[in-house]
Amino acid sequence: MKQVFLAFVALVGLSFTSCKEDASKKVKEENVAQAEQRDEASTKVPVMTFEVTEHDFGNIAQGQEVEHVFKFTNTGDAPLIVTDARSSCGCTVPEKPEQPVAPGETGEILVKYNGSGRNGISKTVTITANTANGTEQLKIKAFVEPKEATN
């Protein structure tokens, strides 16, 4: 047991003494420049700035289809990529932009609601994008007036 311990200590001591070369001499300047560019690029993020994040359709008839376009601007300093747009239920369908939105450019998200339900409704659309937060939320509201009962 003593011999195993001594062999282990000798092996560890050898590994510490075998690396006497100066590691800074092995660093290539071109790799440092590439790393600086990569780090600088990683600090640039897109910012999704909406004109409005909530829309009220007011009173609508049950079954009436309505839609609203949410307009936004990329106020960040990197291309904005919207990867997903999902609603809180199947009665609301969002349509996201398929192409990246360059810094300073505008984009649109179309939200369609099929008029199902009754009385006051509130639906949320979650946008997944490469922003700092990763997600943004939009809301639609309406008061759905039930169809008149026929006798």
Rosetta blueprint (number, residue, H / E / L):
1 M L
2 K H
3 Q H
4 V H
5 F H
6 L H
7 A H
8 F H
9 V H
10 A H
11 L H
12 V H
13 G H
14 L H
15 S H
16 F H
17 T H
18 S L
19 C L
20 K L
21 E L
22 D L
23 A H
24 S H
25 K H
26 K H
27 V L
28 K L
29 E H
30 E H
31 N H
32 V H
33 A H
34 Q H
35 A H
36 E H
37 Q H
38 R H
39 D H
40 E H
41 A H
42 S H
43 T L
44 K L
45 V L
46 P L
47 V L
48 M E
49 T E
50 F E
51 E L
52 V L
53 T L
54 E E
55 H E
56 D E
57 F E
58 G E
59 N E
60 I E
61 A E
62 Q L
63 G L
64 Q L
65 E L
66 V E
67 E E
68 H E
69 V E
70 F E
71 K E
72 F E
73 T E
74 N E
75 T L
76 G L
77 D L
78 A L
79 P L
80 L E
81 I L
82 V E
83 T E
84 D E
85 A E
86 R E
87 S E
88 S L
89 C L
90 G L
91 C L
92 T E
93 V E
94 P E
95 E E
96 K L
97 P L
98 E L
99 Q L
100 P L
101 V E
102 A L
103 P L
104 G L
105 E L
106 T E
107 G E
108 E E
109 I E
110 L E
111 V E
112 K E
113 Y E
114 N L
115 G L
116 S L
117 G L
118 R L
119 N E
120 G E
121 I E
122 S E
123 K E
124 T E
125 V E
126 T E
127 I E
128 T E
129 A E
130 N L
131 T L
132 A L
133 N L
134 G L
135 T E
136 E E
137 Q E
138 L E
139 K E
140 I E
141 K E
142 A E
143 F E
144 V E
145 E E
146 P L
147 K L
148 E L
149 A L
150 T L
151 N L
